[in-house]
Amino acid sequence: MIMQPVASSNLISVGYDDTANTLYIQFHNGTYKYYNVPYIVYRSLMDAPSKGEYHSAFIKNRYQYSRA
């Protein structure tokens, strides 16, 4: 899996493991793994004009996660 740099004040890079449906997000304070995230959610995050707003609205507190 390759982490893609993103233009965001909060997120640094994003990666997605489609075999495990796991989303990886690198923030300034560390990297987190979000489990059982559908591919469309990852694509929508990557296409969102504000990655931080999308993360807050559609990922944060919706998917189980752990620090990577």
ROMAR-171937 format. One record per residue (C-alpha): x, y, z; residue number from 1. Coordinates in Angstrom, 3 decimals. Each point is the difference from the previous one (the first is absolute). Example, Ala and Ser with C-alpha at 12.3 -4.5 7.8 and 13.67 -1.06 7.14 Angstrom:
BEGIN
c1	c2	c3	i
12.300	-4.500	7.800	1
1.370	3.440	-0.660	2
//
This chain:
BEGIN
c1	c2	c3	i
0.000	0.000	0.000	1
1.254	3.449	-0.898	2
-0.838	3.043	2.094	3
-1.030	2.903	-2.221	4
0.839	3.531	1.186	5
-3.087	2.221	0.219	6
-0.546	3.752	0.086	7
-1.416	0.542	3.478	8
0.839	1.944	3.126	9
-0.799	-3.017	2.204	10
0.723	-3.106	-2.098	11
3.433	-0.739	-1.438	12
-0.617	-3.137	-2.065	13
-2.609	-2.686	-0.656	14
0.237	-3.648	-1.007	15
-2.488	-2.803	-0.525	16
0.453	-3.767	0.220	17
-2.781	-1.387	-2.171	18
0.654	-3.614	1.045	19
-0.796	0.877	3.628	20
-2.249	3.050	-0.571	21
2.295	1.967	2.285	22
0.485	3.734	-0.348	23
3.267	1.521	1.215	24
0.149	3.694	0.798	25
3.173	1.765	1.081	26
-0.657	3.074	2.121	27
2.555	2.352	1.516	28
-0.273	-1.957	3.268	29
0.312	-3.500	-1.504	30
-1.516	-2.562	-2.337	31
-3.336	-1.715	0.594	32
-1.562	-3.096	-1.530	33
-3.773	-0.001	-0.554	34
-1.555	-3.453	-0.431	35
-2.754	-1.257	-2.338	36
-0.085	3.220	-2.004	37
-1.675	-0.420	-3.405	38
2.079	0.970	-3.023	39
-2.530	2.688	-0.935	40
0.676	1.779	3.305	41
3.736	0.015	-0.769	42
-0.644	1.303	-3.540	43
-2.362	2.669	1.312	44
2.618	1.104	2.532	45
2.601	0.305	-2.737	46
-2.432	1.968	-2.207	47
-1.238	2.295	2.794	48
0.996	3.665	-0.252	49
0.640	-0.021	3.786	50
1.520	-3.267	1.218	51
-0.269	1.062	3.644	52
-3.703	0.852	-0.275	53
-0.714	-3.273	-1.805	54
1.888	-1.956	2.655	55
-1.964	1.719	2.791	56
-3.370	-0.497	-1.687	57
0.289	-3.513	-1.442	58
2.884	-1.908	1.623	59
0.725	1.237	3.521	60
-2.182	-1.731	2.623	61
-1.537	-2.243	-2.699	62
2.689	-2.637	-0.446	63
2.023	-1.950	2.524	64
3.613	1.131	-0.034	65
3.375	-0.454	1.618	66
3.259	1.846	-0.042	67
2.296	-1.542	-2.612	68
//
